[in-house]
Amino acid sequence: MSRAPYAVREVAAVVVLQAVALVLLAPRYGPHRDELYFVVAGQHLAWGYPDQPSFTPMLGGLADLVAPSGLVVLRIPSVLAVAAVVLLSVQLARLLGARRAGQVLTAVTVAFSALVLGLGHMLSTATFDLLFWTAVLVVVAQALADERPRLWLLAGVLAGIGLNNKHAVVFCLLGILVGVALVRETRPVLRTPWPWIAGLVALAMWVPNLVWQAQHDWPVLDLSADIADEYGGLGGRIGLVAQAFVMFSPVIGVLWVYGLVRLLRRPDWVRLRPLAIAFLVVLVVFLVTGGKGYYLAGLVPPLIAAGCTDLAERWSTRRVTIAGAVLVASAAVAYPAVVPAVPASTFAGSVWADMNDVQLDTIGWPDYTDQVRAVVDDLPPEQRRTAIVFTSNYGEAGAMSWYDVGLPVYSGHNGYRAWGPPPDDALPVVAVLQGSPEGAFEGCELKARLRNTAGADNEEVGAGIWVCAGPVGSWSSAWSHLVHYDA
C-alpha cells in the first residue's frame, strides 16, 4: 500500500517545541507526592509494589542516582514518553492514509492536548501507560494494515513492558483480541500463531510481578477495590465518561469521537477497525468494574489520528490550519490546571485547582520539610542520634527524604510497609500525622501544624508534627497496626 512520506520536519518541530516547553516548566512548583514515592521505591527496587509494578519506580530510582533530588532529570523520561506518543500517533495517521496536512494536524493536536502535556510534566505510571497502550495499538495496526504478522511479537514485548508499569494493559490486550475477532477481514489473523505467541511473550514478562503479588497476598486487589468503591456507582460511571471526553479538551473530545465513528464506518479503514472496537470494549469493562476516565487515555491517540486524517481529506489547507489552532486553543484554557503555567499562589486560589487537584500535591513540600526539620533540630543531641521520622502517607515520607530532614524516615503507607519497621530502639519519634497519635503513639507533644506560603489547600495542610516517646508497645509489635493500603 502506497503511503505519503512521514512529515519529518514538521512533526519534529512540533515534538521539539513540546519538549522545550515541558523542560522549562519541569522545575516549577515541586515534585508530586507520587514522584517522591517513586524515587524512594526505586531505591528499594523490587519486582512489584502494592500499588504498581516496577517500571516507573525503576526510572525514578535511576533519575535520582544520576541527579539526586533533581526535578528536571526526574521528569525527562516523561518528556521523552509523550514525544514518542506524538510520533506514534502520526504513524497511525499515515497507516490511515494521512498526507502531510493530516499528519501535522495529528501531531499538533496530540502534542498540545491538556492530558498529554500534563502527563509529560510529571513522572507517573499514567504517562508510561499512555505510551505503552498507544505503542501496542500502533504496532498491531501496522501488523494488520500491512499483513506483517511477525510485528505481533513486537506488540507482545511492548505489552510485557507495559504490564510491568500498570496491570491495566491487560484490558488493552483484551480489547484488541475482541476487536480483531469481531472484524471479518482481520479474524483470520487469530488462526495464525503470531498473536498467541505475542500474548505468551507478554505473559512471560509479566510473571515476575505476578509472583511478587502472590507472595504478598495480592495487595493490588485491595487497592483496586478501594478505587472501585471511590469511583463506583452511577455518579462514578458518569464521571468516567465525562473525564474521558474532556481530558484532552472538550473540542478534542468531539474530534476523537468523530474519529471513532469514522473508524467504525469507513470501508477503506476496515483492517484498522479493531482499534475502535477495542476502545468500546475497554470502556464497557471500566464502566462495569469502576475506574477513572484517564484509564482510557492510551486508546484515544489513534482515534484523534483518525479524526484528523478524515478532516484533512475533506478540508482545505486553510481550514485544517484553523482547526489546528482551535484545537490547541481549546486545550490551552486548561494548561494552568495541568502544568505550572502560573505562579503557585495564583494557581492555589483559582478555578484551575478545582479542575485538577493533582498540581496541588506539588506545592508546599519545602515549607513542610522546613517545619519538620525545625522540630528535628530542636531535639536534644542524645535524642537525635536514635530518633526517626514517621509519616502517615508516602508523599510526606518521600518529601522528608527528598529534602533531607536529617533523620531516617518511615511510613506504613503502601510500599513503605515493606521497608519497616524501624529498630525497636529508634526513639523518640517525630510523627507527621493527619489525625491524632492517640492509640498508636504515646508520650506525644504537638509541636506545629503543616502550612504552606502559597495558600494551597492540599492534603498536608493542618497535619500535626508531634514528638512522641515511641509507639504503643514496640515498633515490632505495633507495626501491623501502623501499616495501611490506600490508593
N, C-alpha and C positions, 0 to 999 in steps of 0.2 A: 504494500500500500504506500503510495507516494504521499509524503508529508512536507509541509513547509519547514524550512530550516528553523532551528531554535533561535529565537531573537536574543542572541547572546549579549550584545552591547546594551540594549535597552533593559533587559532583565537584570544584568549585572549592575547597572546604575541604580535600579530600584533596591536591590539587595544591599549595596554599599550604603545608600542613604539610610536604609532601615538600621543597618548595623552601627553606623556612626551615631545616629540618634540614641540608640539603646546604650552604647558605651558611654556617651556623655551623660546620660541620665542615671547610669548604674550607681554612682556613689552618693546620690541624693537620698535624703531621709536616712535609712539604715537598713540592716538585714531584717528579713521577715522571720517570725518565730520558727517557721518550718526550716528555713535556711540554717538558722542557728542549730537546730536539732540535727539536720543532715550532716553538718560538719562534725559534730561530736559522734554521731553514728558511724561516720566514715573512719573515725579514729578507733572504733570498735568494730571493724569490718567483719561481717558475717554473711551467710547465705540469705538471711532474711531478718526482718524486724516485725514486731506486732502489726505495724501499720503500713508497711510496704516492703517489697523485696530490696535487693542490694544496689541496683544500678545508680540511682540518684545519690544515696549516701556515699557510694564509692567516688563519684565525681566531686562531692563536697569535701571528702577527706583529701583527695588529690589536690584540689584547688588550695586548701588550707596548708598543705605540705609545701606547695610552691610559693605561696604568699600568705603567711599566717595572718588571719583577720583582714585579708584583702578583699574588699567587697567587689571591685571590678573584676578581678581574676575569678572570683567565685561565680560570677554571672556570665562570663564569657561562653561557657558551654551552652547556655540557654540562647544567647545571641546566635551562635552557630546553628543551633537546632531550628530556630524559626526561619533562619535564612534557608536552610535545607527544605523546610516546608514550602517556602515560596518556589524554589526551584522544582520541587516535585509537582506542585500544583500546575506549573507551566507545562511540564512534561505531560501531565494528564490532559491539559488543553490541546497539546499537539496530537495526542492519540485520538482526540475527538475531531481533529481536522483544523484546529485554530491556526490562522495565519498570524502575521506579526501583530495586528491590532488586538486580536483576541488573546494572544499570549501576554501582551503588555497590560491589558486590562485585568487579566487574571493576576498577574504579579502585583500590580498596584493595589488591587482590592484585598488580596490576602495579606500582603506585607503590612499595610497600614490599617487593617481592621483593628478594632479595640482589643479583641481577645488575643490575637497573635502578638501585638505589641506588649500587652500585659504579661503574657506567658514568657515572652522574650526578655522581660525585665528582671525576672527572679528565677533562681534555681528551684525548680519544683518538679514533682513527679508528673504533674499535668502537662508540663512543657514537653517532656520526652514521650509522654503518652500520645500527644498530638502528633509528634514526629513519627513514631513507630506505626500508629494506625494509618497515617497518610502514606507512609512508605510502603507498607504492606499492600494497601489498596492500589497504589500506582503500579507496583511490580506485578500484581495479579492482573491489573488492567492491560499491561503490556503483554503478559503471557497470553491473555485471551484475545487481544486485538491482533497480535502477530502470529498466533498459534505457535508459541515458543514454550512448550510445556516445561522445559528444564528451568525456566525462570521461577517456577513454583518453589524450587529448592531455596532460592534467594529469599523468597517471601517467607519460607519457613524459618530461615536463620534470623531474619528481621523480627518475626513474631516471637522467636525464642528470646531474643534480647529484650524485646518489649515486655514479655511476661516476667522478666527479671527486673522490670521497673514498676509495672502495675498489673495486677491479675486480670483487670478488665479487658485486656487484649483478647482473652478467650471469647468474649462476646463479639468482637470484630470478626474472628475466625468463624464463629457460628453464623453470623450474618452473611459472610462470603459464601459459605457452604450452601446455605439455603438459597441465596441469590443465584448461584451457578446452577443449582439443581432445578430451579423454577423456570429458567430460560431455556427453551428448546435448543437454541443454537449453541449454548455453552454446556449443556448437560453431558454430552459425550466425553468431556474432559474428565468427569468423575469415573469414567470407565478405564482411565489410564492410571498408572501407579503414582504419577508425579504429585498430585495434591495430597495423597495419603502419605507419601514419603515425607513431604514438606511438613505435614502435621506431626509425624513421628519425630522429625528433627526438632520442631518447636517444643514438643513434649519432653524430649530428652534434655534439652537445655533448661527446661523449667523444673526438672526433677529435684535438683539440689534444694531449691526453695521450698518445694512441696514437702521434702523430707524435713527441712527445718520447721515448717509449720506443724507437721505431725508430731515432731519431738517436743513442741511447745504447746500442744493441745489446741491447735488451730485458733490462735488469737484473732486472725483476720476475720473469722466468722463473728466473733463478739463485736468487733469494730464495724463490720458490715451491718449487723443487726442494729447497732447504735445509730448508724446513718439512716437505715430504713425507718427506724422509729421517728427520727427527726424530720425526714422528708417524705414520709408516707402519707396516706390519707388523700382525699380529693384535692385539698389545697396544695399538698406537696407535688402531686402529679400535674396539676395546672401550672404550678411554678416551674416544674421541669420543662414543660413545653414552652412556656414564656421565656425562660432563660435561654433555652436553645435557640429560639427565634431571634432574640435581641443581642446575643453575646458578641457577635461580630459587629453588629449595629443593626437597628431595625430595617434600614434600607437594604443593607446587605442580606438581611433575613429574607426580604422579598426576592432578592436575586437568587439565593440558593434554593428557595422553594420553587422558583421558576426553573432553575437548572434541574431540580429533582423531577419535575413534571416532564420536561423535555427529554431527559434521560430515559424516562419510562415510555415515552411515546414515539420518539424519532426512530424510524426503521433502520436508518444507517448507523445508529448507535446501539443496535441490539446486543452486540457482543460485550458492551460495557454496561448493559442494563443491570447486571448483578450488583453493581456498586450502589445503585439507587435502592434496590430491594434490600441490600444489606443495611442501609440506613433505616428503612422502615422496620426491619426485623429487630434491630438493636433498640430502636425507640420503643417498640412494644415490650421488649424484655425489661427495660428500665422503668417503664410505666407500671409493669406488674410487680417488679421487685423493689421499687423505690430507689431513687438516685438523684443526682444533680444534673442540670442541663449541660454543664460543660463536659460531662462524660461522653457526650456525643460529638465533641469538637473535632476529633480526628476524622470523622466521616463527612464533614462539611466542605473542606477544601476541594475535593473532587466535584461536589455539587456547584460550588462557586465557579470552578473552571468550566463546567457545562453551561451554566448561565451566561458567563462572559463570552464563551465561544459562540453560542447561539445568537446573542445580541450583536456581536461584532460581524456576523454574517449578514444580518438584516439591516444594520445601520451604517450610515456613512462614517468616515473617519472623524468628522467634526462631532457628530452625535456621540460616538464612542468616547471621545476625549471629554466631552461634557459629562457623560455618565461616570467616567472615572473620577472626575472632580467631585461630583455629587456623592459618590460612594465614600470617598475618603473624608469629605466634609461631614458626612453623617456619623462616621466613626470618631472624628476629631472632637466632637462635642463631649465625648466620654473620656478623652485622653486623661484629664486630671484624675479620673476615678481609677485608672489602671496603671498609670506611670506617674512619677513625681514631677509633673509639669508645672506645678505652682508651689509656693513656699508651704512648708509643713503646717504652719499656723493658719494659713488660708484654707488649706485642704481640710483641716481638722473641724472647722466650723461650717463647712459647706455642704451643699446637696450632694456633691460627689462622694463624700464619706458615707452618705446614706445609700447611694447607688452600689457601692462596693466597699465593704469594711475591711477587705484584705490589707489595703495600704495602711490602715490604722495600726496594724500589727508590725509596721516597720518604723514607727515613730516612738521615741522616748527611751530607747534602751540605754543610751549613755547616761541619761538622767537617773534611771532606775539603778543602774550598776554603781553610779557615784554614791547614791544614797546607801546602798548596801555596803559599799567599800568603806564609807564613813563609820558605819556601825562596826565593821570588822576592825578598823584601825583603832577604835576606842576600847577594844578588848585588852585586858592586861597581857603582857608578853607571854606569861606562862600558859595562859588560856589559848592564845593564838597558835601556839605550837601544835595543839591537838584538835583545835576547833575545825568544824566543817560548815558548809552552807547546804541547806536542804530547801528545795523549792517545790511548789505544788504542781508546776507544769513544766514541760520540756522547753518551752520558749524562754522562761526565766532561767532555767538551768543552763541552757545554751548561751544566753547572754552573759551570765556570770563567768563562763569560760572564755567567751569571745573577747570580752573587755577586761578579763582577769581581775577579779576582786581579791585575789591573794590567798584564797583557801580552796581546798578540794571541794567540788560541787557534786551533789547527789540529788536525785529526784526519784519518785516512784511512778512517774508517768510513762506509759508505753514502753519504748525501748530502754529507758533508764532503769526499769525494774531489774533488768538482767545485769546492770553494771553496779549493783549494790548487793547487800547492804554495806554501809561503812563499817570499819572495825569497831568493836564494842567500846574501845577506849577513845573513839573520836568524839570528844566532848569539850566544850559546850557546842550548841547548835545555833547558828544564825539561820532562822527559819523564815522564808518568804512564803506567806500563806494567803490564800484568798479568803479563808474563813478563820475561825478561832482555832488555836492549837489545843484546846481542851480535849482531853481524851486520847490525844496522840503524843503530846509532849508535856513535860512537867517543869515546874520552876521557871515559867516564862515571864518575860517583861517586854512590853511593847516599846519599841524604840522610835519607829517612824512608820509612815504610810507612803506608798509609792505615788509619785506625781510626776508630770512632765511639763516642761515650759511651753510646749506648743499648744497645750489645751486639748490634746487628742484624748477622746473618751474611749480608750481601748480596755481590753480585759484586765490589764495590770493595775490600772488606776485604783487606788484605795487598798491594795493588798498590804498586809501588815508585815513589818520587819521585826521579828521577835528574837530575843536572845533567850534560849532555853537551856536548862541544865542538861537535858537529854530526852530521848524518847521514853515513853512509859515502858518500864522493863528494861530491855537492852535492844540494841539495833537488830541483832539476830532474831530475837523473839517478836519484835514489833514490826519487822519488815513486811510480813504478809498483810498487815493491816494498813500499811502506808502506800502500797502499790495499787495502781489502777489503770485500766484501759479506757481511753476516751478519744473520740475522733477529733 
